[in-house]
Amino acid sequence: MTAPQPADLDDLLRELRRRDVRLTVRGGQLDYDAPADALDADLLAAMRRLKPALLGRLRRAGPAVTSAGPDGAARPADVGSVDAVPGDDDGDDRRVLVTAPTSVGQARQYQITRETAFPQVLTVAFRLTLHGPLDRAALRRALADLTVRQAALRTRLAVRDDGVWQQVLAPRSVPLPVRTVAADDLDRAVEEWASIPFALEREPAFRAALFQTDGPTGPDDRRHELALAIHHGFVDGWSAQPLLDDLAEFYRAAVTGHPAELPPLPAEFVDFCRWEVEYLARPETHRMLREWVDELPAGTVPMRLPTDRPRVPLTTDPGGVLHHTFPPDLVAAVSAYGVSRGATPYAVFAAAFTWLLHDLTGAPTVNLVASVANRTDPRYDRVVGVFAQAALLLVPVVGVASFDELVRRTARVTWQALARQSVPSSVQIAALGEAFTNFPCRVYFDLLDMADPVLRLAGLEPAPARDVVLAGSRGDLTWQLRPLPEGGMALLIEYATNLFDADTVVGWLDRYQRLLSRLLAAPDAPLPRAGDAGAP
């Protein structure tokens, strides 16, 4: 949306009213409350240029004014997003407090964001349904306090001659627009809001919004949908619960007027980034990588999945999504088998998946990518940041006689990957040599065994966080398992639609489930021959 260039105050006020932008005078500061997509750079520039005149008009209209037309008429106040609009004499409220190197993963994600046609693929977004009497002003204060504590939420990136750096900015208020939509449009509205790309070089990669659904008697003030979006370069899945816990405590403090009871964080994400630079330069880190590569079978190359269409860059892929649930009896069988063999459920599920991929590709070594927390230092347990790494699992399958043996081999490879979890995947790929350059086939296989994040705001019902799945594909194929309370296992599959038809992926899933059941029934029997895996 491009704003006209307002020639004078009246033009600007008309444009603000048209876009439902509401203004509040707070001392010498001008705050705004606007729908998420209402403001752009041109309109903000006009507001800054005409700030003295805006302050004068709104002050004359009275203290309750939040927006005014050319005649200065006031509208009723509406609680929503508040964000300072600095004037020339206010100083820089985005001053840089700390400049530090990015992590290797951050720099890589920044590069992907710039290259892909779907930058939202790297946005971590979730929504929380808030039931009860929400204090919006307290929530706004809590969001601002959250960014003071968690510096990653007020950090942007800067490109210099020597690479990408991160800049921690001075704390400031966090916009919290409130949007009222029809109930049938809620999912679409949240997804569209979350899909707005971040301007990583200009602003912190964190935003929030409240949504209400409109009913016959108007919006329901006892039900809100809180949406949070953060670029993956600043947050990982293990950050979600600490983030929500801090937000809840700051909200309680804002509601009660008492100080928040949170211990100081012993470290910040930039401390981890500085440590990573030093860790990757250590001789022992280079030695560990050499030993890993030397243990691989000679001539190891990446597998290549069969595709329905010729391979094209993933940066142009909108991605597809499938959902499935493995039944409780199958999950119980996996767990019982794992206990009897001293193996984790992940190793059991991944071993069956490895054999399926071997059957599909004929590759003697199957390469998977698994997400690992990489929080080995307890100082970072409660810190928001992107510590997680994509660990490479290269499982040799030649000569494996039974599922028992394949599980043992998969488990061993998984433990080795955990030992390398502080080494970014791009560094591991470089150590593998030229054959893995550009890594043409990325297949992710994860089991998220942590509890689903929950926000517990004082006076409201607990609000479980639900992922907002956005367009884009981060790999050829992603399988993400998540245990369910009733004993089943939820499976989210993301796949590259430029490469695969949905029917192809569904067929692989069906083969996998039948293969897993068959292998668990006879784990010491010879593995199915190529072309027979998953047969009834």
N, C-alpha and C positions, 0 to 999 in steps of 0.2 A: 504494500500500500504506500503510495507516494503522496505526501501532503503538498498542497499548494504553498507558495511562499507568501505568508500573510504580510500584507503591506503595512497594516497597523493593528492596534489592539482589537478593534471590533472584528476585523477579519479573523484574527486568531481565536477569539472567543466563539465566533460562529463555528469554526472548524472543530474546536474542542467539544462544543455542544453536540455537533453532528456525530462525533465519534464516541459520545458518552464518556468523555474524560472529565473527571471531577477533581477540583482543586481545593486545597486547604491551606490556610495561612497559619504557620506555627512560628511565632517570633519573626525573625527575618528570613525564614525559610519557606519555600513553596513546595508543598507535597502534592502528588497526583495519585489518583485512583482510576485505573483504566482497564478495559478488557485487554486480554493478553495480546491481541493483534492490532490494537488501536494506534500505538505510537510507533513512529519511525524516526530515523535520524533527523530528517528535515523538520518535523514538527517539534522535536525536542530542542533543536537549535533555535527555532522561533520562540519557544517558551523561555529559553535562557536569555535571548536577546531582548525580549520584552518583559523580563521578570519584574523590574521596578514598576512598570505600568500595571502589570497584573496584580502585584501586591497592593498598589494603591486602590485599584478598582474593587478588589475583593474586600479590603478593609472598610471601604466606605459602605459596602453592601451589608456589612454586619458580621459578627463573629461566627454565625452558624453557616455561613455560605460555603458551599463546596464547589459550585460552578455558577457561572453567570453568563447571561447573554449580553448583547451590546447595550441593553438598557440597565445592566447591573442587577437584574432580578435574580433572586436566589432560588436554588432548588433545595429540597430537603436533603439533609445529610444522609450518606450511605456508606457504611463501613466497608472498606475494601483495601486495595493495595495502596501503600504509601511509599513514595520514593522521592528523595530530595532532588530538586532541580537547582543546581548551584548557579549563582550569578558570577560575574567577573570578580567580585570582591569577596567571594566565599572561600577561596582557596580550592585546591584540588582534592575532592573527597574520594578520589581513586588513586591516591598517592601510593607508591610502591614501598612496602615495608621491608620485604626480603626478596632478593633475587637468588635463585638456586638452580642447579642443573635439574633437568627432568630425569625421571627414570628412563631406562631403555624402552620399557613398555609404553610409557607416555609418549615419547618421541615417535614411536611406531604408530600408535593410535592417532596421533596428530596427522601423520603422513597419510594414513588411510582415510581419515576424515576429509582431507583436502582432495583426495583422488576419487573417492567414490561418488556415484550419482545418488546414493542413499546414505547421507551422513548420519541419519537417525539410527542406523544399525549399531552405532557406538553410543547411543543414549541409554542409560539405565533409568527406566521409568517405572514407577509403581503408584498404585492408587489405594486409598484407604477410606472406607465408609465410616463416617463419624455420626453415631447416633447419640443424641442428647443435646443439651443447651450449650452450644459452642460459643465461647467468648472469642470473637474474631480479633479484637484488639490484642488480647493476651497471646493469641496464636502468632500474630505479626511480631510481637515483641520476642516471643520464644524463637521464631525463625532468625531474627537478627542476633539474638544471644547465641544461637547455635553456630552461626558463622564466625562469631568471635572465638568460640572455643575450638571449632574444627576449621583450621585455616585453609584446608583444601577446598572448602566451599566458597572461599573468596579469593581464589587464585586464577590467574589467566596465564596464557602462554605468550612468549615473545620470541620471534625469530631473529637471530643475530648471525653475524658472519661465521661464528664458531658453533652454530647449531641452535637447537630449540631450548629455551630456558623457561622456567616458571617464575611468575611474579606474584607474591602474596600481597594483596591489597589491604588498605586500611578498612576496618569494619564499616559497614553502612547498613541502612535498612534494606529489607528484602521485599520486593514487590509481591503482593498477594492479591491478584485480581479475583473478583467474584463474578462468575458467569452463571446465568440462569438459562437452562435449556430444557426442551421437552424431554420427557423420560426416554422416549425412543431414540433420541439423539445423543444421549449421555455418552455411550461408548465411543461413538464417532467423534464427539467433541473432545473427549479426553485424548484420544489417539491423535487427532489433528494437532492439539496443543503440544503434546509430547514430541511430535515429529518436527517441530520448528527447530532448525539447526542452531547450534550455538555459535556465536562469534567469538571463538576461542582466543583471538588476539586482542579483543576489546573488552571482554566482560568475563566475570566468573561463570563457570559452567554449571550453575545451580539455579533452579527456579522452582517456584511453587504456585499453585492456583487452587482455588475453591470452586466447586461446581454445585449448583442446586438444580433440582428438577422442578419444573413448573406444574402445578396442579390446578384444579377448578377454582380453588380459593387463593391461588398464588403460591409462591415458593414455600417449601416446608423448612422452617427455621430450625427444626430439630434433626434434620438429616442433611449432611454435607458430604461431598466427595472431595477429599484432599488428594491432589496429584502432585507428585514430586518428580523432577527430572534432573539428572546429573550426567555429565559426560563421563564415559567409562575411563577416560584418562585421569579421573580424580576419585573414583569410587569403585569398589568391587562388591561382590555379594556378601562377603564377611563384614562389610562396613554397615550394612543396612540396620541391624539391630542396635549397635552402639549409637548410630545416628538417631534412631527413633527413641531410644532410651533418653538421650540427652534432650531431645525436643520435648518429651513428656515432662522431664524435670524442670526445664525452663518454663513450660506452660504452667505447671503447678506453682512455680515461684511467681509468675506474672499474675495469676488468679488470686493467690493468697497475699501477695505483697511481701512474702518472706524470701530470703536469699535462696538461691538454688544450692542444693547440697550435692555437689559433685567434686570429687578430688581433682586436683590439677593433673593434666595429662603430662606424663614424664617425657614425652617426645612428640614431635610433629612429623608429618609425612615428608617434609623437605629434609629432615634428618636421615630418614631412610634412603632418600635419593642420593645424598652425599655419601652414605655408607656404601651404597651399591657401586658407586664409582671406584671406591677403594677396594671393595671385595672382588670385583671383576679384574682388577689389576694384580691380584695376589698370585704368586707362582703356584700355590697349592690349588687354586681354582683352575688354572690352565692344565695342571697335571690331572685333576679329576676328569676334565673333559677329554683329554687324550686317552686316559685309561678306558673311559666309556666307549669311545670310538674304536679303540683297538680290540675291544671284546666283541664287536659286531661281526657277523659273518662277512667274509670277503665279498666285495662286489655289491654290498647292500645299496639298493636304490629305492626311491619312493614307489609305493604301489599306485596303480591308476584304476579308478573305478570305471566300469563300463558306463557310457553316457548315452542318452537318447538323442543328443545333438552335439555337434562339435564344440569343443571347449572355447569359451570366450572369457574375458577378464571378469572376475567376481565383482569388480567395482561397478558393473552395469546391471547386477542381478537384483531384482526386487525381493527375491526369497519367497519361499512357501512354508506353511506350518501345518503340521498334523498333530493330533492329540490321541493318546491311547492309554489304557490302564491295564497293567498286568494283574491278573486275579490274585486274591490273597493266598490261595492254595499253591500257586506257582512260586510266589515270593517266599512262602514258608518253606517250600522245598529247597529253594536257593539258600536260605538261612541255615536250615538243618544240614545241608551238604557242606556249607562253609564251616560250620562248627565242627563237623566230623573230620574235616581235613585241615583245620587251622587256617582257613582262608577267609578273607573279608567278602561280604556280598559283592563289592565292586569287582574283585578279582574273578568271581564266578560269572557275573553278568558280562564282564569284559572279555573273558576267555571265550565264551560262546559267540560273542560279537566278532572276535578276532577270527574264529574259524569260518564264520559266515563271509567275512571280507576276503579271507583266503580263497574260499570257494568261488566268490564273484570275480576275483582278480587273478588268481593263480600265483600271487606274489609269495615268494619264500619267506619274506619278512613283512609283517603287517605293521604299518605305522598309524598310531592313534595320537590324538592330542587330548590331554586331561587337565582340567583346572585344579590347581593346588593353592592352598591358602597363603603359603609363604609368610606366615607370621610366627617365625621361630623365636623372635625376640619378644618377651612378654610386655615390653614397654609399648608396643604397638597394638596390644589387644583391643583397646577402646578407641583407636585413632581411625578416622575416616580417611581413606586413600586407596590407591590401586596397588596393593601389595601382591595380589594374586598373579600367578604366572601360568602360562600354558606349557605344561610339561610334555615332552615327547616320549612316547612309549613305542619302542621298536621291538616287536615280539617275533623272534624266529620260530617258524612253525615246521620247517623241514625236519623230518625224523620224529615228530611227536606221535606217540603210539596211541594215546588215550586221552580222554578229557581230564582225568586226574593229572596227567603229566602237563597238559596244556594249562590247567589252572595253576599248577606250581610254577610254571615258566612265566605266566602272566603276572602272578603275584611277585615273583622275583624282579621282573622288569619294573613293576609299579613301585616297589620299595627303592630300587635304584633311582627312579625318577624323582622320588621324594627327597633323596639325598642331594639331588641337583636342583631342588625347587627354587633356589635363590638365583639361578642362572636364567636369564630371559630366553624365551624360545628362539629369538632371532640369533642370539649368541650360540645356542646349541646347534641351530641349523647351519650357521657358518662353520662350526667345527666339523660337521658331517661332510663338507666338501662340495664340489661343483655339482654333483648329481642332485643335490637337494636345493640348489639355487632356485629361488622363486617358488619352491615347494608346491608343485602343481596340484597336489591332492591333499586337502586338509579335511580330516574326519575327526570330529570331536566326540568324546564319549565320557560323560560325567554322571556321577551319582551324588546329589546334594543331600547329605545326611544331616544337615543342620536344621534346626527348627525354623519354621516359617516366621519371618519378622512380624512383630505385633506392636502397634502403637497404643499405649495406655494413657490417655489424657484424663486428668482429674475430672470427675463428674460425668464422664462419657463411657459408653461401652467399649471394651477392647476392640481394636480395629486391625484385623490381619491385613498385611500388605499383599496386594495382588499385582503380578507383573503386567505391564502394558507391552505387548509384543508389537514391535514396529517393523517396518519394511526394511529389507536389505538382508544379505547373506554374508556371514563371516567365514564361511567355508563351504566345501562341497556338501557336507552332511554333518548335522549335529544331533546327537541323541543325549537328552538330559533327563535322568531318572530322579524322581523325588518320592520318598516314602509317604504313604497316606495313613492317617490315623486308624482307619479300619483294617489295615493290614495289606492293602494292595500297593501297587507302585505306579505312580503317574509317569508317563513318558511324553515329553515334548520333543518333536522332531522338527528341525529346521533344515531346509534343503534348497539348493540352488535351482531355481525354476528354469534358468537358461540351459541347464544340463539335464535335468530329470523331469519326467512326467510324474504327476502325483500317483498314478497307478503303479509305476515302477517302485516308488518308495513304499507304498502300501504292500506290494508284493514282497519286498525285502523284509518288512516288519513281520508279515505272516510267516515267512520262512524262518525268521529268527525265533519266534515264539515256539514253533514246532520243533526246531533244532534244540533249543534250550531244554524243553521237556524231555526230548529223546536222550540228550546227553546226561541229564540228571538221573534218568531211569537206569542207565548202564554206563557209569563213569569210567569203568575200567575196560570197557569194550573198545575195539579199534574204532577210530574216528571215521565218520562217513567219508567216502571217496569224493573227489571233486565232482560236482554236478549232482551229488546225492544229499548234500547237507540240507536239512530242513524237510526232507521227504517224509511223508506220513509213515 
